[in-house]
Amino acid sequence: MAMTPLKRPKIACIGAAHWDRLASLTSPLKMHQLNSVSTQRVPSGASLNTAMDLSILGFPVKLLSVLGNDQEAKELLRSLNQSGVDTEEMELLDNAGTGWSTTLVCDDGNIQFGLADLSLYQALSKRWLEPHLSNLDDWPYWIVDNHVQSDSLEALCEQAPKVGAKLFAAADSAALVKNFRPFLGAMDGLFLNRIEAEIFLDCELTSLASASNAVSDLLKAGAKLAVITLGAEGLVYGVRGRDEVRHMATPPANVVNVSGAGDALTAGTVASIALGNEIDCAIVHGIEAAKASVETFANVNPAMTPQLVDEFFANPAAA
């Protein structure tokens, strides 16, 4: 008997949206000289990736961001609309070009280095956000990245409890991760990778124990849910009011590209929470979404379907 599709709440993603040119070497890297690569241009940015993942998972999702008023923006909006992401409130800036990044991916799927021009995100200020705030009132889940300016983050933190929304934060830039610091206690969850956590806490995470201690420090500083991803070592997470910091291993995967895995983890975890699952179960669902992400070269794996997700999300025992 076919199962009844799960009712999915609306989720808004607020932050980065740009193009990423993924490059993979066709021969071993040689420094200080020209290297041959194969490339693929894909939509990118933490909020964009998360929105596309959520759309693939069958959730109504909208993206709030800024683009340049250029051909790249038109092509990016077309891709988002084809993916089912609501882009009605995206803004085009006449005085800036659409953001871009270039990421060199190693044979093992890890990132060698990246370059980016994302200066247009300085426009993600409170002045930009204010016309959109009232339109978020009936969106019960918000996910924001740290390209959003501090005054916008403050406004979101003030507005979310007024309308009963849950606000989650996911870092997209290690250099900007401290933007989240003043608002840690006002957010319902924080997702960081190892490097971002080290910068956020001014520490070094050299072991599983030190990463667990970092989660404890985030909780003591006010976090309600803190998640630190550790690549091949899995992740550690903790919940305010619970003494134990828990570790989950990375499941076996055919790793092609890890770029976008953290965004998929955020999408899967928040999606599961939105469907009423407990945190431990939601983290497992997030890990499964991340696994699907790393097994494709693009930042988002289109192989996931709402039907497959229904079967998994509806069975917390599977977690």
C-alpha positions in Angstrom: 0.0 0.0 0.0 1.4 3.4 -1.0 2.2 5.6 2.0 0.6 9.0 2.5 3.1 11.7 1.7 4.3 13.6 4.7 3.1 17.2 5.1 6.1 19.5 4.8 6.3 22.9 6.5 7.6 25.9 4.6 11.3 26.7 5.1 13.0 30.0 4.1 16.8 30.2 3.4 18.5 33.5 3.7 22.0 34.3 2.5 24.5 33.3 -0.2 23.5 32.5 -3.8 26.1 32.5 -6.6 27.8 30.4 -9.2 30.7 28.0 -8.4 33.0 26.7 -11.1 34.1 23.2 -9.8 37.5 22.2 -11.3 39.0 18.8 -11.1 42.6 18.1 -12.1 43.3 16.0 -15.1 46.9 15.4 -13.9 48.8 15.8 -10.6 48.9 19.4 -9.3 52.1 21.3 -10.2 52.6 24.5 -8.3 53.7 27.8 -10.0 52.6 26.6 -13.5 49.5 26.1 -15.6 47.5 23.0 -14.7 44.9 21.3 -16.9 41.4 20.8 -15.4 37.9 19.8 -16.3 35.2 22.2 -15.1 31.6 22.3 -14.3 29.6 25.4 -13.4 27.0 24.7 -10.7 24.7 26.9 -8.5 26.3 27.4 -5.1 26.3 29.3 -1.8 25.2 27.8 1.6 21.7 29.2 1.5 21.2 28.3 -2.2 22.5 24.7 -1.7 20.3 24.2 1.3 17.3 25.6 -0.5 17.8 23.3 -3.5 18.4 20.3 -1.1 15.1 21.1 0.7 13.3 21.4 -2.6 14.5 18.0 -3.7 13.3 16.7 -0.4 9.9 18.0 -1.3 9.7 21.0 1.0 8.2 24.4 0.0 11.2 26.6 0.1 12.1 30.2 -0.8 15.5 31.8 -1.1 16.2 35.4 -0.1 19.5 36.8 -1.5 20.9 39.3 -3.9 22.3 38.9 -7.4 23.8 41.2 -10.0 21.6 42.5 -12.7 23.3 40.4 -15.3 23.1 37.3 -17.5 24.6 35.1 -14.8 21.7 36.1 -12.5 19.1 35.2 -15.2 20.7 31.8 -15.6 20.9 31.2 -11.9 17.3 32.2 -11.3 16.3 29.9 -14.2 18.1 27.0 -12.5 16.6 27.7 -9.1 13.1 27.9 -10.6 13.5 24.6 -12.4 14.5 23.1 -9.1 11.3 24.3 -7.5 12.8 27.1 -5.3 10.7 30.2 -4.8 12.8 33.1 -6.0 10.1 35.8 -6.1 11.9 37.9 -3.5 15.4 37.7 -4.9 16.8 41.1 -5.6 19.0 42.2 -8.6 21.6 44.9 -7.9 22.6 47.3 -10.7 25.9 48.2 -9.0 27.3 44.7 -8.6 27.9 41.5 -10.5 26.5 38.1 -9.5 28.9 36.4 -7.1 31.2 33.6 -8.2 33.6 31.1 -6.8 36.1 28.6 -8.2 36.8 25.4 -6.3 39.6 22.9 -7.0 38.5 19.4 -6.1 41.1 16.7 -5.4 40.8 13.1 -6.6 39.5 12.0 -3.2 36.7 14.6 -3.4 38.2 17.0 -0.9 38.7 20.7 -1.6 42.3 21.7 -2.5 41.5 25.5 -2.4 38.9 27.9 -3.5 38.7 31.5 -4.8 35.6 33.8 -4.6 34.3 37.3 -5.3 31.3 37.7 -3.0 31.5 41.4 -2.3 27.9 41.9 -3.3 26.8 40.2 0.0 27.6 43.5 1.8 24.2 44.4 0.6 22.5 41.8 2.8 21.9 44.4 5.5 18.9 45.3 7.6 17.9 47.8 5.1 17.7 45.0 2.5 16.0 42.6 4.9 13.2 44.9 6.3 10.8 44.7 3.3 11.0 40.9 3.5 10.5 40.4 7.2 6.7 40.5 7.2 6.7 38.0 4.4 8.5 35.5 6.6 5.7 35.5 9.3 4.0 32.3 8.0 7.3 30.5 7.3 7.9 28.5 10.4 11.5 27.5 9.8 14.3 29.9 8.8 17.9 29.0 7.9 20.5 31.8 7.6 24.2 31.8 6.7 26.9 34.2 7.8 27.1 36.2 4.6 24.0 38.1 6.0 25.2 41.2 7.7 25.1 41.6 11.5 22.2 44.0 11.6 20.2 41.6 9.5 21.1 38.7 11.8 19.9 40.8 14.8 16.6 41.6 13.1 16.0 37.9 12.3 16.8 36.9 15.9 14.3 39.5 17.2 11.6 38.6 14.7 11.7 34.8 14.8 10.3 34.4 18.4 7.6 37.0 17.7 6.1 34.9 14.9 7.0 31.5 16.4 9.6 30.7 13.8 12.7 28.4 14.4 15.9 30.0 13.3 19.0 27.9 12.4 22.4 29.2 11.4 24.9 27.5 9.1 28.3 29.0 8.3 29.3 29.5 4.7 32.5 31.4 5.3 35.2 30.7 8.0 36.3 34.3 7.7 32.9 35.6 8.7 31.9 32.9 11.2 32.3 35.2 14.2 29.3 37.2 12.9 27.1 34.6 14.6 28.7 35.1 18.1 26.4 37.8 19.5 23.3 35.9 18.5 24.2 32.4 19.6 21.6 32.2 22.3 18.8 33.5 20.1 19.2 30.8 17.4 17.7 27.3 17.5 20.8 25.6 16.1 24.3 26.3 14.8 26.1 24.2 12.2 29.9 24.6 11.8 32.7 22.6 10.2 36.0 22.0 12.0 37.8 25.1 10.7 34.8 27.4 11.4 34.5 26.1 14.9 38.2 26.7 15.6 37.8 30.3 14.5 34.5 30.8 16.3 36.0 29.5 19.6 39.6 30.6 19.1 40.9 27.1 19.6 42.3 24.0 17.8 40.3 20.9 17.3 43.0 18.2 17.0 41.0 15.2 18.3 37.5 13.9 18.8 37.8 14.9 22.5 38.7 18.5 21.7 35.8 18.7 19.2 33.4 17.4 21.8 34.7 20.0 24.3 34.1 22.7 21.6 30.4 21.6 21.4 30.2 21.8 25.2 31.7 25.3 25.0 29.1 26.4 22.4 26.3 25.1 24.6 27.6 26.9 27.6 27.8 30.1 25.5 24.1 29.8 24.8 23.6 27.5 21.8 20.5 25.3 21.9 21.8 22.8 19.3 25.5 22.8 18.2 26.8 20.6 15.4 30.5 20.4 14.4 31.3 18.4 11.3 34.7 16.6 11.1 34.9 15.3 7.6 35.8 11.6 7.5 35.6 11.5 11.3 31.9 12.2 11.2 30.4 14.9 13.5 29.8 15.8 17.1 26.7 17.5 18.4 25.0 18.5 21.6 21.7 19.9 22.9 21.3 22.4 25.6 20.2 20.7 28.9 21.7 17.4 28.0 25.0 16.6 29.6 26.2 14.3 26.8 27.9 15.4 23.6 27.4 12.7 21.0 29.5 11.5 18.1 28.2 10.0 14.8 30.6 8.4 12.4 30.6 9.1 8.7 28.8 6.2 6.8 30.6 4.5 3.9 30.2 6.6 0.7 31.6 6.8 -2.8 33.0 10.3 -2.3 33.2 12.4 -5.4 33.0 16.0 -4.1 32.6 17.1 -0.5 31.6 20.7 -1.5 28.0 21.1 -0.4 27.9 18.3 2.1 27.6 20.6 5.1 24.7 22.3 3.4 23.0 19.0 2.8 23.5 18.0 6.4 21.8 21.3 7.5 18.9 20.7 5.1 18.4 17.1 6.1 18.6 17.8 9.8 16.3 20.8 9.8 13.8 19.0 7.5 13.6 16.1 9.9 13.1 18.5 12.9 10.4 20.2 10.9 8.6 16.9 10.4 8.6 16.4 14.2 11.5 14.1 14.7 13.8 14.2 17.8 17.3 15.7 17.4 19.1 12.4 17.4 17.0 11.1 14.6 17.2 14.4 12.7 21.0 14.3 12.8 21.0 10.8 11.3 18.7 12.1 8.5 21.1 15.0 8.0 24.0 12.6 7.7 22.1 10.6 5.1 21.5 13.8 3.1 25.2 14.7 3.3 26.1 11.2 2.1 23.9 11.7 -1.0 25.6 15.0 -1.6 29.2 13.8 -1.6 28.4 11.1 -4.1 27.8 13.5 -6.9 30.2 16.1 -8.4 27.6 18.9 -8.2 26.9 20.5 -4.9 23.3 19.1 -4.8 22.4 15.5 -5.6 19.2 15.3 -7.8 18.9 11.6 -7.2 17.1 12.1 -3.9 13.3 12.1 -4.3 10.5 13.1 -2.0 9.2 9.5 -2.1 12.5 8.1 -0.9 12.6 10.8 1.8 9.0 10.0 2.9 10.0 6.4 3.5 13.0 7.3 5.6 11.7 10.3 7.5 8.5 8.5 8.4 10.5 5.7 10.1 12.5 7.2 12.9 13.4 3.6 14.0 15.6 3.5 10.9 17.8 6.1 12.6 
